[in-house]
Amino acid sequence: MKMPNTDEIPDDIRFLTLLHNIGAISPERSLSIEEISRWAAIEPHEVREKLLKLSSKRYVNFCISGNVRRYYVTVEGMRKVLSTYS
């Protein structure tokens, strides 16, 4: 399987791949904006913007746990991540 050149991958898809790779792939394994911010080493407001964009494409969804939005990669998002490897 050919590994993609990261320069060819749009920033939002790289971010989606990060979410996938850290395991945020179901409501049970979802992460808060603050947790994602720490993993991605970017500011929470940037995480929020990226999640909004990915959400509009149905690549991520969220659930509410303890009054906190927690985000995870959807099946469509997983397909998009995997398509970068083919």
Contact map, one row per residue, 1 for C-alpha under 8 A:
11100000000000000000000000000000000000000000000000000000000000000000000000000000000011
11110000000000000000000000000000000000000000000000000000000000000000000000000000000011
11111000000000000000000000000000000000000000000000000000000000000000000000000000000010
01111101100000000000000000000000000000000000000000000000000000000000000000000000000110
00111111100000000000000000000000000000000000000000000000000000000000000000000000000000
00011111100001000000000000000000000000000000000000000000000000000000000000000000000000
00001111110000000000000000000000000000000000000000000000000000000000000000000000000000
00011111110000000000000000000000000000000000000000000000000000000000000000000000000000
00011111111011000000000000000000000000000000000000000000000000000000000000000000000100
00000011111111000000000000000000000000000000000000000000000000000000000000000000000000
00000000111111100000000000000000000000000000000000000000000000000000000000000000000000
00000000011111110000000000000000000000000000000001001100000000000000000000000000000000
00000000111111111000000000000000000000000000000000000000000000000000000000000001100000
00000100111111111100000000000000000000000000000000000000000000000000000000000000000000
00000000001111111110000000000000000000000000000001000000000000000000000000000000000000
00000000000111111111000000000000000000000000000000000100001000000000000010001000100000
00000000000011111111100000000000000000000000000000000000000000000000000000000000100000
00000000000001111111110000000000000000010000000000000000000000000000000000000000000000
00000000000000111111111110000000000100000000000000000000000000000000000110000000000000
00000000000000011111111110000000000000000000000000000000000000000000000010000100100000
00000000000000001111111100000000000000000000000000000000000000000000000000000000000000
00000000000000000111111100000000000000000000000000000000000000000000000000000000000000
00000000000000000011111110001000000000000000000000000000000000000000000000000000000000
00000000000000000011111111101110000000000000000000000000000000000000001110000000000000
00000000000000000011001111101100000000000000000000000000000000000000000111000100000000
00000000000000000000000111111100000000000000000000000000000000000000000111000000000000
00000000000000000000000111111100000000000000000000000000000001100000011100000000000000
00000000000000000000000001111100000000000000000000000000000000000000000000000000000000
00000000000000000000001111111110000000000000000000000000000000000000000100000000000000
00000000000000000000000111111111000000000000000000000000000001100000011100000000000000
00000000000000000000000100001111101100000000000000000000000000000000011100000000000000
00000000000000000000000000000111111100000000000000000000000000000001111000000000000000
00000000000000000000000000000011111110000001001100000000000000000000111000000000000000
00000000000000000000000000000001111111000001000000000000000000000000000000000000000000
00000000000000000000000000000011111111100000000000000000000000000000000000000000000000
00000000000000000010000000000011111111110000001000000000000000000000000000000000000000
00000000000000000000000000000000111111111111001000000000000000000000000000000000000000
00000000000000000000000000000000011111111100000000000000000000000000000000000000000000
00000000000000000000000000000000001111111000000000000000000000000000000000000000000000
00000000000000000100000000000000000111111100000000000000000000000000000000000000000000
00000000000000000000000000000000000011111110000000000000000000000000000000000000000000
00000000000000000000000000000000000011011111011000000000000000000000000000000000000000
00000000000000000000000000000000000010001111111000000000000000000000000000000000000000
00000000000000000000000000000000110010000111111100000000000000000000000000000000000000
00000000000000000000000000000000000000000011111110000000000000000000000000000000000000
00000000000000000000000000000000000000000111111111000000000000000000000000000000000000
00000000000000000000000000000000100110000111111111100000000000000000000000000000000000
00000000000000000000000000000000100000000001111111110000000000000000000000000000000000
00000000000000000000000000000000000000000000111111111000000000000000000000000000000000
00000000000100100000000000000000000000000000011111111100000000000000000000000000000000
00000000000000000000000000000000000000000000001111111110000100000000000000000000000000
00000000000000000000000000000000000000000000000111111111000000000000000000000000000000
00000000000100000000000000000000000000000000000011111111100000000000000000000000000000
00000000000100010000000000000000000000000000000001111111111100000000000000000000000000
00000000000000000000000000000000000000000000000000111111111110000000000000000000000000
00000000000000000000000000000000000000000000000000011111111000000000000000000000000000
00000000000000000000000000000000000000000000000000001111111100000000000000000000000000
00000000000000000000000000000000000000000000000000000111111110000000000001011000000000
00000000000000010000000000000000000000000000000000000111111110000000000011111101000000
00000000000000000000000000000000000000000000000000100110111111000000001111001000000000
00000000000000000000000000000000000000000000000000000010011111100000001111000000000000
00000000000000000000000000100100000000000000000000000000000111110000111100000000000000
00000000000000000000000000100100000000000000000000000000000011111000111000000000000000
00000000000000000000000000000000000000000000000000000000000001111111110000000000000000
00000000000000000000000000000000000000000000000000000000000000111111110000000000000000
00000000000000000000000000000000000000000000000000000000000000011111000000000000000000
00000000000000000000000000000000000000000000000000000000000000011111100000000000000000
00000000000000000000000000000001000000000000000000000000000000011111110000000000000000
00000000000000000000000000000001100000000000000000000000000001111011111000000000000000
00000000000000000000000000100111100000000000000000000000000001111001111100000000000000
00000000000000000000000100100111100000000000000000000000000111100000111110000000000000
00000000000000000010000111101110000000000000000000000000000111000000011111000000000000
00000000000000010011000111000000000000000000000000000000001110000000001111111100000000
00000000000000000000000011000000000000000000000000000000011110000000000111111100000000
00000000000000000000000000000000000000000000000000000000001000000000000011111110000000
00000000000000000000000000000000000000000000000000000000011000000000000011111111000000
00000000000000010000000000000000000000000000000000000000011100000000000011111111100000
00000000000000000001000010000000000000000000000000000000001000000000000011111111110000
00000000000000000000000000000000000000000000000000000000000000000000000000111111111000
00000000000010000000000000000000000000000000000000000000001000000000000000011111111100
00000000000010011001000000000000000000000000000000000000000000000000000000001111111110
00000000000000000000000000000000000000000000000000000000000000000000000000000111111111
00000000000000000000000000000000000000000000000000000000000000000000000000000011111111
00010000100000000000000000000000000000000000000000000000000000000000000000000001111111
11110000000000000000000000000000000000000000000000000000000000000000000000000000111111
11000000000000000000000000000000000000000000000000000000000000000000000000000000011111
